[in-house]
Amino acid sequence: MPKMNLSHFEAAILFALFSSVVLGVITKRTDAERMRYGVRCFAYFVAALIGLGWLMKLGHG
Amino acid sequence: MATDVKAQAGAPPARGWYGVVLLAWLVPGGGHFLLKRPGRGVLLLASVAIMFLLGLMMRGAMFQPQTGDVLTTIIYCGGFVGDLAAGLFYLLTVWLGYAVPDMAGHVHDYGTKFLVAAGLLNVLAVVDAYEIATGEKE
């Protein structure tokens, strides 16, 4: 099996993507609601990722 | 009498959810396929499978249950349960002899987390399949 090298950002984005898909699929009642929820989860993941990234950068000076 | 009716309404129907839960655990999305939700089943299968494969390609480590202090027990036993929750993916991987030692490095570390997260996402899929099978959810 090939070995994969990803940056922190790439790995975290992939994690956010697949987690959001599952969270979207298992919640809500209609497909439209599931799609919206999945997209919203992904947006929250990315916002938290960027926010925490900046926080760590500023914290380290 | 009314309580009996209420209790019966909340109880799982005779349709049998055991098979659904077992299949959902072994094959991510399998419970949804069995319950005639192929679209959702495909998305669950693809998400869990890709996440697990990415974890393997990043050479993530599989947890073995260990006991000691509380933190060690929680991390290693919890991680083992998370790995095991990926069903056939985990069983096949272990059966084929995948054994990577715990190494330093962010890629390897992400791989370990991806393997556990794939199992935990499958737990959510199993719970969803159970709720559909028992009629708690459409």
N, CA and C atoms of all chains as a GROMACS GRO file, in nm:
protein
  597
    1MET      N    1   0.085  -0.121   0.000
    1MET     CA    2   0.000   0.000   0.000
    1MET      C    3   0.088   0.125   0.000
    2PRO      N    4   0.056   0.221  -0.090
    2PRO     CA    5   0.141   0.342  -0.095
    2PRO      C    6   0.134   0.422   0.034
    3LYS      N    7   0.246   0.486   0.063
    3LYS     CA    8   0.248   0.570   0.184
    3LYS      C    9   0.207   0.710   0.145
    4MET      N   10   0.134   0.774   0.232
    4MET     CA   11   0.082   0.907   0.201
    4MET      C   12   0.138   1.009   0.299
    5ASN      N   13   0.178   1.122   0.247
    5ASN     CA   14   0.225   1.230   0.331
    5ASN      C   15   0.135   1.351   0.312
    6LEU      N   16   0.071   1.391   0.417
    6LEU     CA   17  -0.019   1.506   0.408
    6LEU      C   18   0.025   1.610   0.510
    7SER      N   19  -0.004   1.736   0.477
    7SER     CA   20   0.024   1.841   0.576
    7SER      C   21  -0.086   1.838   0.681
    8HIS      N   22  -0.066   1.911   0.789
    8HIS     CA   23  -0.170   1.922   0.893
    8HIS      C   24  -0.301   1.970   0.831
    9PHE      N   25  -0.291   2.072   0.747
    9PHE     CA   26  -0.412   2.133   0.689
    9PHE      C   27  -0.486   2.033   0.601
   10GLU      N   28  -0.412   1.965   0.514
   10GLU     CA   29  -0.476   1.868   0.424
   10GLU      C   30  -0.544   1.755   0.503
   11ALA      N   31  -0.472   1.702   0.602
   11ALA     CA   32  -0.529   1.593   0.681
   11ALA      C   33  -0.654   1.640   0.756
   12ALA      N   34  -0.648   1.760   0.813
   12ALA     CA   35  -0.762   1.810   0.889
   12ALA      C   36  -0.881   1.838   0.798
   13ILE      N   37  -0.855   1.887   0.676
   13ILE     CA   38  -0.964   1.913   0.582
   13ILE      C   39  -1.031   1.781   0.541
   14LEU      N   40  -0.951   1.679   0.515
   14LEU     CA   41  -1.008   1.548   0.479
   14LEU      C   42  -1.090   1.491   0.594
   15PHE      N   43  -1.037   1.506   0.715
   15PHE     CA   44  -1.109   1.460   0.834
   15PHE      C   45  -1.244   1.532   0.843
   16ALA      N   46  -1.241   1.664   0.823
   16ALA     CA   47  -1.364   1.744   0.832
   16ALA      C   48  -1.463   1.703   0.724
   17LEU      N   49  -1.412   1.676   0.604
   17LEU     CA   50  -1.499   1.642   0.492
   17LEU      C   51  -1.577   1.512   0.519
   18PHE      N   52  -1.505   1.408   0.555
   18PHE     CA   53  -1.572   1.278   0.572
   18PHE      C   54  -1.658   1.275   0.698
   19SER      N   55  -1.613   1.343   0.802
   19SER     CA   56  -1.696   1.351   0.923
   19SER      C   57  -1.826   1.426   0.893
   20SER      N   58  -1.816   1.534   0.814
   20SER     CA   59  -1.935   1.612   0.781
   20SER      C   60  -2.033   1.531   0.697
   21VAL      N   61  -1.980   1.451   0.605
   21VAL     CA   62  -2.068   1.368   0.522
   21VAL      C   63  -2.149   1.273   0.611
   22VAL      N   64  -2.079   1.206   0.704
   22VAL     CA   65  -2.149   1.111   0.791
   22VAL      C   66  -2.248   1.184   0.881
   23LEU      N   67  -2.206   1.295   0.940
   23LEU     CA   68  -2.297   1.370   1.027
   23LEU      C   69  -2.420   1.418   0.951
   24GLY      N   70  -2.398   1.457   0.825
   24GLY     CA   71  -2.511   1.500   0.743
   24GLY      C   72  -2.605   1.384   0.712
   25VAL      N   73  -2.547   1.269   0.680
   25VAL     CA   74  -2.629   1.154   0.638
   25VAL      C   75  -2.716   1.101   0.753
   26ILE      N   76  -2.662   1.101   0.875
   26ILE     CA   77  -2.736   1.035   0.984
   26ILE      C   78  -2.831   1.128   1.059
   27THR      N   79  -2.832   1.256   1.021
   27THR     CA   80  -2.924   1.346   1.093
   27THR      C   81  -3.030   1.399   0.998
   28LYS      N   82  -3.125   1.467   1.054
   28LYS     CA   83  -3.232   1.534   0.979
   28LYS      C   84  -3.325   1.437   0.907
   29ARG      N   85  -3.428   1.493   0.846
   29ARG     CA   86  -3.536   1.411   0.788
   29ARG      C   87  -3.531   1.404   0.636
   30THR      N   88  -3.499   1.516   0.574
   30THR     CA   89  -3.502   1.516   0.426
   30THR      C   90  -3.361   1.532   0.371
   31ASP      N   91  -3.347   1.498   0.242
   31ASP     CA   92  -3.214   1.507   0.180
   31ASP      C   93  -3.163   1.650   0.176
   32ALA      N   94  -3.254   1.745   0.151
   32ALA     CA   95  -3.213   1.886   0.145
   32ALA      C   96  -3.159   1.931   0.281
   33GLU      N   97  -3.230   1.890   0.388
   33GLU     CA   98  -3.185   1.927   0.524
   33GLU      C   99  -3.050   1.861   0.556
   34ARG      N  100  -3.036   1.736   0.512
   34ARG     CA  101  -2.909   1.664   0.538
   34ARG      C  102  -2.794   1.733   0.467
   35MET      N  103  -2.819   1.774   0.342
   35MET     CA  104  -2.715   1.842   0.264
   35MET      C  105  -2.675   1.973   0.333
   36ARG      N  106  -2.775   2.050   0.375
   36ARG     CA  107  -2.747   2.178   0.441
   36ARG      C  108  -2.669   2.156   0.570
   37TYR      N  109  -2.710   2.054   0.648
   37TYR     CA  110  -2.643   2.027   0.776
   37TYR      C  111  -2.498   1.983   0.754
   38GLY      N  112  -2.479   1.898   0.653
   38GLY     CA  113  -2.343   1.852   0.621
   38GLY      C  114  -2.252   1.967   0.581
   39VAL      N  115  -2.304   2.054   0.496
   39VAL     CA  116  -2.224   2.170   0.452
   39VAL      C  117  -2.194   2.262   0.571
   40ARG      N  118  -2.296   2.278   0.657
   40ARG     CA  119  -2.275   2.366   0.774
   40ARG      C  120  -2.170   2.306   0.868
   41CYS      N  121  -2.175   2.176   0.889
   41CYS     CA  122  -2.076   2.110   0.974
   41CYS      C  123  -1.935   2.130   0.916
   42PHE      N  124  -1.924   2.112   0.785
   42PHE     CA  125  -1.794   2.127   0.721
   42PHE      C  126  -1.743   2.271   0.739
   43ALA      N  127  -1.833   2.367   0.722
   43ALA     CA  128  -1.794   2.508   0.739
   43ALA      C  129  -1.747   2.534   0.883
   44TYR      N  130  -1.818   2.476   0.980
   44TYR     CA  131  -1.778   2.493   1.121
   44TYR      C  132  -1.641   2.429   1.147
   45PHE      N  133  -1.620   2.310   1.090
   45PHE     CA  134  -1.491   2.243   1.105
   45PHE      C  135  -1.378   2.332   1.051
   46VAL      N  136  -1.399   2.385   0.930
   46VAL     CA  137  -1.295   2.467   0.866
   46VAL      C  138  -1.272   2.596   0.946
   47ALA      N  139  -1.382   2.656   0.992
   47ALA     CA  140  -1.369   2.780   1.071
   47ALA      C  141  -1.291   2.750   1.200
   48ALA      N  142  -1.323   2.639   1.265
   48ALA     CA  143  -1.252   2.603   1.389
   48ALA      C  144  -1.105   2.574   1.359
   49LEU      N  145  -1.080   2.508   1.247
   49LEU     CA  146  -0.943   2.474   1.207
   49LEU      C  147  -0.859   2.601   1.187
   50ILE      N  148  -0.916   2.694   1.112
   50ILE     CA  149  -0.841   2.818   1.084
   50ILE      C  150  -0.829   2.902   1.212
   51GLY      N  151  -0.938   2.909   1.287
   51GLY     CA  152  -0.936   2.988   1.412
   51GLY      C  153  -0.834   2.933   1.511
   52LEU      N  154  -0.836   2.803   1.532
   52LEU     CA  155  -0.741   2.743   1.627
   52LEU      C  156  -0.597   2.753   1.576
   53GLY      N  157  -0.583   2.743   1.444
   53GLY     CA  158  -0.450   2.758   1.384
   53GLY      C  159  -0.390   2.894   1.414
   54TRP      N  160  -0.474   2.998   1.395
   54TRP     CA  161  -0.428   3.134   1.424
   54TRP      C  162  -0.401   3.153   1.574
   55LEU      N  163  -0.489   3.093   1.655
   55LEU     CA  164  -0.473   3.104   1.800
   55LEU      C  165  -0.339   3.046   1.843
   56MET      N  166  -0.305   2.930   1.785
   56MET     CA  167  -0.177   2.866   1.820
   56MET      C  168  -0.059   2.948   1.771
   57LYS      N  169  -0.076   3.005   1.651
   57LYS     CA  170   0.032   3.089   1.596
   57LYS      C  171   0.055   3.211   1.684
   58LEU      N  172  -0.054   3.277   1.721
   58LEU     CA  173  -0.042   3.397   1.806
   58LEU      C  174   0.008   3.359   1.945
   59GLY      N  175  -0.036   3.244   1.995
   59GLY     CA  176   0.005   3.199   2.127
   59GLY      C  177   0.154   3.170   2.136
   60HIS      N  178   0.209   3.122   2.022
   60HIS     CA  179   0.352   3.092   2.020
   60HIS      C  180   0.436   3.214   1.992
   61GLY      N  181   0.371   3.324   1.953
   61GLY     CA  182   0.443   3.448   1.929
   61GLY      C  183   0.518   3.454   1.797
   62MET      N  184  -5.347  -0.054   3.102
   62MET     CA  185  -5.373  -0.092   2.963
   62MET      C  186  -5.307   0.007   2.866
   63ALA      N  187  -5.334   0.137   2.896
   63ALA     CA  188  -5.275   0.241   2.811
   63ALA      C  189  -5.123   0.236   2.820
   64THR      N  190  -5.073   0.204   2.940
   64THR     CA  191  -4.928   0.195   2.956
   64THR      C  192  -4.870   0.082   2.873
   65ASP      N  193  -4.945  -0.032   2.869
   65ASP     CA  194  -4.898  -0.145   2.789
   65ASP      C  195  -4.888  -0.109   2.642
   66VAL      N  196  -4.992  -0.038   2.595
   66VAL     CA  197  -4.993   0.002   2.453
   66VAL      C  198  -4.875   0.094   2.425
   67LYS      N  199  -4.852   0.187   2.520
   67LYS     CA  200  -4.743   0.283   2.504
   67LYS      C  201  -4.608   0.210   2.503
   68ALA      N  202  -4.594   0.113   2.596
   68ALA     CA  203  -4.469   0.038   2.604
   68ALA      C  204  -4.446  -0.042   2.477
   69GLN      N  205  -4.558  -0.099   2.421
   69GLN     CA  206  -4.544  -0.176   2.298
   69GLN      C  207  -4.505  -0.086   2.182
   70ALA      N  208  -4.560   0.037   2.182
   70ALA     CA  209  -4.529   0.129   2.072
   70ALA      C  210  -4.383   0.168   2.073
   71GLY      N  211  -4.324   0.177   2.194
   71GLY     CA  212  -4.183   0.217   2.204
   71GLY      C  213  -4.087   0.102   2.184
   72ALA      N  214  -4.139  -0.022   2.190
   72ALA     CA  215  -4.051  -0.139   2.179
   72ALA      C  216  -4.014  -0.164   2.033
   73PRO      N  217  -3.897  -0.223   2.011
   73PRO     CA  218  -3.858  -0.254   1.875
   73PRO      C  219  -3.958  -0.350   1.811
   74PRO      N  220  -3.995  -0.329   1.686
   74PRO     CA  221  -4.089  -0.418   1.621
   74PRO      C  222  -4.028  -0.556   1.598
   75ALA      N  223  -4.113  -0.652   1.563
   75ALA     CA  224  -4.068  -0.790   1.547
   75ALA      C  225  -3.972  -0.807   1.429
   76ARG      N  226  -3.958  -0.705   1.347
   76ARG     CA  227  -3.876  -0.711   1.228
   76ARG      C  228  -3.732  -0.753   1.258
   77GLY      N  229  -3.688  -0.732   1.382
   77GLY     CA  230  -3.555  -0.778   1.422
   77GLY      C  231  -3.447  -0.681   1.381
   78TRP      N  232  -3.394  -0.615   1.480
   78TRP     CA  233  -3.290  -0.516   1.451
   78TRP      C  234  -3.150  -0.575   1.471
   79TYR      N  235  -3.143  -0.697   1.528
   79TYR     CA  236  -3.011  -0.755   1.555
   79TYR      C  237  -2.928  -0.771   1.428
   80GLY      N  238  -2.995  -0.827   1.326
   80GLY     CA  239  -2.925  -0.848   1.198
   80GLY      C  240  -2.879  -0.717   1.137
   81VAL      N  241  -2.966  -0.616   1.148
   81VAL     CA  242  -2.934  -0.484   1.091
   81VAL      C  243  -2.811  -0.426   1.161
   82VAL      N  244  -2.811  -0.434   1.294
   82VAL     CA  245  -2.700  -0.377   1.371
   82VAL      C  246  -2.570  -0.454   1.343
   83LEU      N  247  -2.581  -0.586   1.336
   83LEU     CA  248  -2.462  -0.668   1.308
   83LEU      C  249  -2.404  -0.635   1.170
   84LEU      N  250  -2.493  -0.628   1.071
   84LEU     CA  251  -2.446  -0.597   0.936
   84LEU      C  252  -2.390  -0.455   0.928
   85ALA      N  253  -2.458  -0.362   0.997
   85ALA     CA  254  -2.413  -0.222   0.996
   85ALA      C  255  -2.274  -0.209   1.058
   86TRP      N  256  -2.248  -0.292   1.160
   86TRP     CA  257  -2.114  -0.288   1.220
   86TRP      C  258  -2.010  -0.350   1.126
   87LEU      N  259  -2.042  -0.468   1.072
   87LEU     CA  260  -1.944  -0.539   0.989
   87LEU      C  261  -1.914  -0.462   0.860
   88VAL      N  262  -2.019  -0.416   0.794
   88VAL     CA  263  -2.002  -0.342   0.668
   88VAL      C  264  -2.060  -0.203   0.687
   89PRO      N  265  -1.977  -0.101   0.698
   89PRO     CA  266  -2.030   0.035   0.716
   89PRO      C  267  -2.134   0.068   0.608
   90GLY      N  268  -2.250   0.113   0.650
   90GLY     CA  269  -2.359   0.142   0.556
   90GLY      C  270  -2.442   0.019   0.522
   91GLY      N  271  -2.399  -0.098   0.565
   91GLY     CA  272  -2.469  -0.223   0.534
   91GLY      C  273  -2.611  -0.227   0.591
   92GLY      N  274  -2.628  -0.171   0.709
   92GLY     CA  275  -2.760  -0.165   0.770
   92GLY      C  276  -2.855  -0.082   0.685
   93HIS      N  277  -2.804   0.026   0.631
   93HIS     CA  278  -2.887   0.112   0.547
   93HIS      C  279  -2.923   0.041   0.416
   94PHE      N  280  -2.829  -0.035   0.362
   94PHE     CA  281  -2.860  -0.113   0.241
   94PHE      C  282  -2.972  -0.212   0.271
   95LEU      N  283  -2.961  -0.280   0.387
   95LEU     CA  284  -3.060  -0.380   0.425
   95LEU      C  285  -3.198  -0.315   0.446
   96LEU      N  286  -3.197  -0.191   0.492
   96LEU     CA  287  -3.323  -0.121   0.518
   96LEU      C  288  -3.369  -0.040   0.397
   97LYS      N  289  -3.313  -0.071   0.282
   97LYS     CA  290  -3.353  -0.007   0.155
   97LYS      C  291  -3.327   0.144   0.154
   98ARG      N  292  -3.209   0.182   0.207
   98ARG     CA  293  -3.163   0.321   0.197
   98ARG      C  294  -3.027   0.321   0.127
   99PRO      N  295  -3.024   0.280   0.000
   99PRO     CA  296  -2.894   0.260  -0.066
   99PRO      C  297  -2.812   0.388  -0.082
  100GLY      N  298  -2.878   0.500  -0.105
  100GLY     CA  299  -2.805   0.625  -0.124
  100GLY      C  300  -2.726   0.662   0.000
  101ARG      N  301  -2.792   0.655   0.115
  101ARG     CA  302  -2.725   0.688   0.240
  101ARG      C  303  -2.620   0.583   0.274
  102GLY      N  304  -2.652   0.458   0.240
  102GLY     CA  305  -2.556   0.349   0.264
  102GLY      C  306  -2.427   0.370   0.187
  103VAL      N  307  -2.439   0.412   0.062
  103VAL     CA  308  -2.319   0.434  -0.021
  103VAL      C  309  -2.234   0.545   0.039
  104LEU      N  310  -2.300   0.654   0.081
  104LEU     CA  311  -2.224   0.767   0.139
  104LEU      C  312  -2.152   0.725   0.267
  105LEU      N  313  -2.220   0.646   0.351
  105LEU     CA  314  -2.157   0.601   0.476
  105LEU      C  315  -2.042   0.506   0.446
  106LEU      N  316  -2.066   0.412   0.354
  106LEU     CA  317  -1.961   0.317   0.319
  106LEU      C  318  -1.838   0.390   0.263
  107ALA      N  319  -1.864   0.483   0.172
  107ALA     CA  320  -1.752   0.555   0.110
  107ALA      C  321  -1.675   0.637   0.213
  108SER      N  322  -1.748   0.707   0.300
  108SER     CA  323  -1.680   0.793   0.398
  108SER      C  324  -1.594   0.711   0.494
  109VAL      N  325  -1.653   0.605   0.550
  109VAL     CA  326  -1.579   0.524   0.648
  109VAL      C  327  -1.463   0.452   0.579
  110ALA      N  328  -1.489   0.396   0.460
  110ALA     CA  329  -1.384   0.322   0.389
  110ALA      C  330  -1.267   0.412   0.352
  111ILE      N  331  -1.296   0.530   0.296
  111ILE     CA  332  -1.189   0.621   0.256
  111ILE      C  333  -1.110   0.668   0.378
  112MET      N  334  -1.181   0.697   0.485
  112MET     CA  335  -1.113   0.743   0.606
  112MET      C  336  -1.021   0.633   0.660
  113PHE      N  337  -1.071   0.511   0.660
  113PHE     CA  338  -0.991   0.399   0.709
  113PHE      C  339  -0.869   0.378   0.619
  114LEU      N  340  -0.891   0.382   0.487
  114LEU     CA  341  -0.780   0.363   0.393
  114LEU      C  342  -0.675   0.474   0.407
  115LEU      N  343  -0.722   0.597   0.424
  115LEU     CA  344  -0.628   0.708   0.445
  115LEU      C  345  -0.546   0.683   0.572
  116GLY      N  346  -0.612   0.633   0.676
  116GLY     CA  347  -0.541   0.601   0.800
  116GLY      C  348  -0.432   0.497   0.777
  117LEU      N  349  -0.466   0.395   0.697
  117LEU     CA  350  -0.365   0.292   0.667
  117LEU      C  351  -0.251   0.349   0.583
  118MET      N  352  -0.287   0.434   0.484
  118MET     CA  353  -0.184   0.491   0.397
  118MET      C  354  -0.094   0.588   0.471
  119MET      N  355  -0.145   0.644   0.579
  119MET     CA  356  -0.061   0.732   0.663
  119MET      C  357   0.012   0.652   0.769
  120ARG      N  358  -0.004   0.518   0.761
  120ARG     CA  359   0.064   0.426   0.853
  120ARG      C  360   0.027   0.451   1.000
  121GLY      N  361  -0.104   0.468   1.019
  121GLY     CA  362  -0.152   0.485   1.156
  121GLY      C  363  -0.138   0.356   1.235
  122ALA      N  364  -0.129   0.369   1.365
  122ALA     CA  365  -0.114   0.251   1.451
  122ALA      C  366  -0.251   0.205   1.501
  123MET      N  367  -0.265   0.074   1.517
  123MET     CA  368  -0.387   0.019   1.576
  123MET      C  369  -0.366   0.010   1.727
  124PHE      N  370  -0.466   0.047   1.803
  124PHE     CA  371  -0.455   0.040   1.949
  124PHE      C  372  -0.473  -0.104   1.997
  125GLN      N  373  -0.397  -0.140   2.097
  125GLN     CA  374  -0.417  -0.267   2.169
  125GLN      C  375  -0.460  -0.230   2.310
  126PRO      N  376  -0.561  -0.302   2.364
  126PRO     CA  377  -0.607  -0.265   2.498
  126PRO      C  378  -0.497  -0.279   2.602
  127GLN      N  379  -0.478  -0.174   2.679
  127GLN     CA  380  -0.377  -0.174   2.785
  127GLN      C  381  -0.439  -0.113   2.910
  128THR      N  382  -0.398  -0.162   3.022
  128THR     CA  383  -0.446  -0.102   3.147
  128THR      C  384  -0.326  -0.051   3.226
  129GLY      N  385  -0.355   0.041   3.314
  129GLY     CA  386  -0.250   0.103   3.395
  129GLY      C  387  -0.317   0.214   3.471
  130ASP      N  388  -0.267   0.337   3.455
  130ASP     CA  389  -0.339   0.448   3.517
  130ASP      C  390  -0.463   0.479   3.434
  131VAL      N  391  -0.548   0.564   3.488
  131VAL     CA  392  -0.680   0.589   3.426
  131VAL      C  393  -0.666   0.637   3.282
  132LEU      N  394  -0.573   0.732   3.261
  132LEU     CA  395  -0.558   0.790   3.127
  132LEU      C  396  -0.513   0.684   3.025
  133THR      N  397  -0.418   0.601   3.065
  133THR     CA  398  -0.371   0.495   2.975
  133THR      C  399  -0.485   0.400   2.940
  134THR      N  400  -0.564   0.363   3.042
  134THR     CA  401  -0.676   0.270   3.019
  134THR      C  402  -0.777   0.332   2.923
  135ILE      N  403  -0.810   0.459   2.945
  135ILE     CA  404  -0.911   0.525   2.860
  135ILE      C  405  -0.859   0.534   2.716
  136ILE      N  406  -0.736   0.578   2.700
  136ILE     CA  407  -0.681   0.599   2.565
  136ILE      C  408  -0.669   0.467   2.490
  137TYR      N  409  -0.607   0.368   2.553
  137TYR     CA  410  -0.579   0.244   2.479
  137TYR      C  411  -0.703   0.156   2.464
  138CYS      N  412  -0.784   0.144   2.570
  138CYS     CA  413  -0.906   0.063   2.556
  138CYS      C  414  -1.007   0.135   2.466
  139GLY      N  415  -1.020   0.267   2.484
  139GLY     CA  416  -1.110   0.345   2.398
  139GLY      C  417  -1.065   0.341   2.252
  140GLY      N  418  -0.936   0.355   2.230
  140GLY     CA  419  -0.883   0.348   2.094
  140GLY      C  420  -0.906   0.212   2.031
  141PHE      N  421  -0.891   0.108   2.111
  141PHE     CA  422  -0.914  -0.028   2.061
  141PHE      C  423  -1.060  -0.045   2.019
  142VAL      N  424  -1.151   0.005   2.104
  142VAL     CA  425  -1.294  -0.005   2.070
  142VAL      C  426  -1.323   0.075   1.943
  143GLY      N  427  -1.262   0.192   1.932
  143GLY     CA  428  -1.280   0.274   1.811
  143GLY      C  429  -1.230   0.202   1.686
  144ASP      N  430  -1.114   0.140   1.696
  144ASP     CA  431  -1.061   0.063   1.582
  144ASP      C  432  -1.154  -0.053   1.546
  145LEU      N  433  -1.197  -0.124   1.650
  145LEU     CA  434  -1.281  -0.243   1.631
  145LEU      C  435  -1.416  -0.206   1.568
  146ALA      N  436  -1.462  -0.085   1.595
  146ALA     CA  437  -1.593  -0.042   1.545
  146ALA      C  438  -1.595  -0.030   1.392
  147ALA      N  439  -1.479  -0.030   1.330
  147ALA     CA  440  -1.477  -0.021   1.182
  147ALA      C  441  -1.518  -0.153   1.117
  148GLY      N  442  -1.545  -0.254   1.197
  148GLY     CA  443  -1.600  -0.380   1.145
  148GLY      C  444  -1.502  -0.461   1.061
  149LEU      N  445  -1.548  -0.502   0.943
  149LEU     CA  446  -1.466  -0.589   0.859
  149LEU      C  447  -1.334  -0.525   0.819
  150PHE      N  448  -1.334  -0.394   0.803
  150PHE     CA  449  -1.209  -0.326   0.768
  150PHE      C  450  -1.101  -0.356   0.872
  151TYR      N  451  -1.140  -0.343   0.999
  151TYR     CA  452  -1.044  -0.369   1.106
  151TYR      C  453  -1.005  -0.517   1.108
  152LEU      N  454  -1.106  -0.603   1.102
  152LEU     CA  455  -1.079  -0.747   1.111
  152LEU      C  456  -0.988  -0.794   0.998
  153LEU      N  457  -1.016  -0.746   0.876
  153LEU     CA  458  -0.934  -0.784   0.760
  153LEU      C  459  -0.791  -0.732   0.774
  154THR      N  460  -0.781  -0.608   0.818
  154THR     CA  461  -0.649  -0.546   0.832
  154THR      C  462  -0.562  -0.622   0.932
  155VAL      N  463  -0.622  -0.657   1.044
  155VAL     CA  464  -0.546  -0.732   1.146
  155VAL      C  465  -0.515  -0.872   1.095
  156TRP      N  466  -0.614  -0.932   1.028
  156TRP     CA  467  -0.596  -1.068   0.976
  156TRP      C  468  -0.484  -1.072   0.870
  157LEU      N  469  -0.473  -0.965   0.792
  157LEU     CA  470  -0.369  -0.959   0.689
  157LEU      C  471  -0.232  -0.920   0.746
  158GLY      N  472  -0.227  -0.899   0.875
  158GLY     CA  473  -0.098  -0.879   0.941
  158GLY      C  474  -0.050  -0.736   0.951
  159TYR      N  475  -0.142  -0.638   0.937
  159TYR     CA  476  -0.100  -0.498   0.949
  159TYR      C  477  -0.062  -0.469   1.095
  160ALA      N  478   0.059  -0.430   1.115
  160ALA     CA  479   0.105  -0.397   1.251
  160ALA      C  480   0.212  -0.290   1.240
  161VAL      N  481   0.175  -0.169   1.270
  161VAL     CA  482   0.270  -0.058   1.263
  161VAL      C  483   0.298  -0.011   1.405
  162PRO      N  484   0.424  -0.002   1.441
  162PRO     CA  485   0.454   0.048   1.577
  162PRO      C  486   0.419   0.195   1.591
  163ASP      N  487   0.397   0.236   1.714
  163ASP     CA  488   0.365   0.377   1.740
  163ASP      C  489   0.489   0.460   1.717
  164MET      N  490   0.484   0.550   1.617
  164MET     CA  491   0.602   0.630   1.582
  164MET      C  492   0.572   0.779   1.599
  165ALA      N  493   0.678   0.855   1.607
  165ALA     CA  494   0.662   1.001   1.616
  165ALA      C  495   0.635   1.055   1.476
  166GLY      N  496   0.569   1.168   1.467
  166GLY     CA  497   0.545   1.230   1.337
  166GLY      C  498   0.398   1.261   1.319
  167HIS      N  499   0.370   1.377   1.259
  167HIS     CA  500   0.230   1.419   1.251
  167HIS      C  501   0.148   1.335   1.154
  168VAL      N  502   0.210   1.287   1.045
  168VAL     CA  503   0.134   1.208   0.947
  168VAL      C  504   0.090   1.075   1.010
  169HIS      N  505   0.183   1.010   1.076
  169HIS     CA  506   0.154   0.884   1.145
  169HIS      C  507   0.046   0.906   1.252
  170ASP      N  508   0.057   1.017   1.323
  170ASP     CA  509  -0.038   1.048   1.428
  170ASP      C  510  -0.178   1.071   1.371
  171TYR      N  511  -0.185   1.146   1.260
  171TYR     CA  512  -0.314   1.166   1.193
  171TYR      C  513  -0.370   1.031   1.148
  172GLY      N  514  -0.283   0.945   1.097
  172GLY     CA  515  -0.327   0.812   1.051
  172GLY      C  516  -0.394   0.734   1.163
  173THR      N  517  -0.332   0.736   1.280
  173THR     CA  518  -0.391   0.668   1.397
  173THR      C  519  -0.529   0.724   1.429
  174LYS      N  520  -0.540   0.856   1.422
  174LYS     CA  521  -0.669   0.920   1.452
  174LYS      C  522  -0.772   0.890   1.344
  175PHE      N  523  -0.729   0.883   1.219
  175PHE     CA  524  -0.822   0.852   1.110
  175PHE      C  525  -0.879   0.711   1.128
  176LEU      N  526  -0.794   0.617   1.170
  176LEU     CA  527  -0.840   0.480   1.190
  176LEU      C  528  -0.946   0.473   1.299
  177VAL      N  529  -0.922   0.543   1.409
  177VAL     CA  530  -1.018   0.544   1.519
  177VAL      C  531  -1.145   0.618   1.477
  178ALA      N  532  -1.127   0.732   1.410
  178ALA     CA  533  -1.244   0.812   1.371
  178ALA      C  534  -1.332   0.737   1.272
  179ALA      N  535  -1.272   0.658   1.184
  179ALA     CA  536  -1.352   0.578   1.089
  179ALA      C  537  -1.444   0.484   1.168
  180GLY      N  538  -1.390   0.423   1.272
  180GLY     CA  539  -1.472   0.334   1.356
  180GLY      C  540  -1.581   0.411   1.429
  181LEU      N  541  -1.547   0.527   1.481
  181LEU     CA  542  -1.646   0.605   1.556
  181LEU      C  543  -1.758   0.656   1.465
  182LEU      N  544  -1.722   0.691   1.342
  182LEU     CA  545  -1.826   0.732   1.247
  182LEU      C  546  -1.916   0.614   1.214
  183ASN      N  547  -1.856   0.495   1.211
  183ASN     CA  548  -1.938   0.376   1.188
  183ASN      C  549  -2.034   0.350   1.305
  184VAL      N  550  -1.991   0.385   1.426
  184VAL     CA  551  -2.082   0.372   1.541
  184VAL      C  552  -2.206   0.459   1.519
  185LEU      N  553  -2.184   0.581   1.469
  185LEU     CA  554  -2.298   0.670   1.441
  185LEU      C  555  -2.389   0.608   1.336
  186ALA      N  556  -2.328   0.546   1.235
  186ALA     CA  557  -2.407   0.482   1.128
  186ALA      C  558  -2.487   0.363   1.184
  187VAL      N  559  -2.425   0.288   1.275
  187VAL     CA  560  -2.494   0.173   1.337
  187VAL      C  561  -2.614   0.221   1.418
  188VAL      N  562  -2.594   0.328   1.495
  188VAL     CA  563  -2.705   0.382   1.575
  188VAL      C  564  -2.817   0.431   1.485
  189ASP      N  565  -2.781   0.496   1.375
  189ASP     CA  566  -2.883   0.544   1.280
  189ASP      C  567  -2.960   0.426   1.221
  190ALA      N  568  -2.889   0.321   1.183
  190ALA     CA  569  -2.954   0.202   1.126
  190ALA      C  570  -3.047   0.138   1.230
  191TYR      N  571  -3.003   0.134   1.356
  191TYR     CA  572  -3.086   0.079   1.463
  191TYR      C  573  -3.215   0.160   1.478
  192GLU      N  574  -3.201   0.293   1.476
  192GLU     CA  575  -3.319   0.378   1.492
  192GLU      C  576  -3.417   0.362   1.376
  193ILE      N  577  -3.363   0.343   1.256
  193ILE     CA  578  -3.451   0.321   1.142
  193ILE      C  579  -3.520   0.185   1.155
  194ALA      N  580  -3.444   0.084   1.196
  194ALA     CA  581  -3.498  -0.052   1.207
  194ALA      C  582  -3.607  -0.061   1.313
  195THR      N  583  -3.593   0.017   1.420
  195THR     CA  584  -3.693   0.010   1.527
  195THR      C  585  -3.808   0.108   1.504
  196GLY      N  586  -3.802   0.183   1.398
  196GLY     CA  587  -3.911   0.274   1.366
  196GLY      C  588  -3.906   0.406   1.439
  197GLU      N  589  -3.796   0.432   1.509
  197GLU     CA  590  -3.783   0.560   1.579
  197GLU      C  591  -3.754   0.673   1.482
  198LYS      N  592  -3.710   0.633   1.364
  198LYS     CA  593  -3.668   0.731   1.264
  198LYS      C  594  -3.715   0.679   1.129
  199GLU      N  595  -3.738   0.770   1.035
  199GLU     CA  596  -3.781   0.725   0.902
  199GLU      C  597  -3.665   0.673   0.820
   0.00000   0.00000   0.00000
